Amino acid sequence: MTTPATAPDRGPGGRPDKAAVTAVYGATFTLTAGDSWQAVSVAGELHEYSAPPLRDLLDEAIATGGPGDIVLDLTRTALIESTAMGVLVRAHRSSSPRQVFRIVAPAGTQPSRALRITGLSQVIPVHLSLDDALRAARTQSDPSAAGEPGTPGSAGPCPHDLKNGSATGP
């Protein structure tokens, strides 16, 4: 059962955005967009029944995103099962060379552990917060905003790898 609705939201920096909200099978999906990014936030559980709507949202974001990054925010996701992990692999492979598929998974959460155990955190950039992911997206679209390589907000490697206490690290 799908219940689509549209609700106003505030984007980063307090800028009003329209957020498309869909609730289905124990998960609520919110799609928001900025100048250099689109974000899909998930609240609830991602499993075999809620994975297809996630796939559809990510496919739409990738198809209409142009050069902007696609961010999947799992901050409020309690559980991610294997079917949904396949959706993440598909989104990573489907994103264009001008797009980066990023994931937000706070340390210590089940999605963070699942990304580490499967090795996806080694392939897909994983960030500790939505702000970190959006900062990286803005930096990529505007390299002049970059700081020192390897620091948050830089155009260097993702600052949240396993070597420096990442969202998916030990």
Number of C-alpha atoms within 10 A of each C-alpha: 8 11 10 12 11 12 10 12 15 12 14 12 7 8 9 11 16 15 20 17 19 19 19 19 17 13 21 23 21 21 21 20 20 15 12 20 25 23 26 22 22 23 18 20 23 27 18 13 16 22 24 16 20 25 17 12 18 28 17 11 24 23 12 11 21 15 17 24 30 28 28 24 25 27 21 18 19 15 17 22 15 14 15 21 19 13 19 23 14 14 23 21 12 15 21 17 8 12 21 22 27 26 29 26 28 22 19 12 17 18 27 27 20 19 23 19 12 11 12 18 25 13 10 19 21 31 29 22 18 22 14 18 28 24 19 29 26 22 20 22 20 12 13 10 14 20 14 10 13 15 15 20 24 22 23 17 13 21 23 21 18 15 9 10 13 21 26 28 18 12
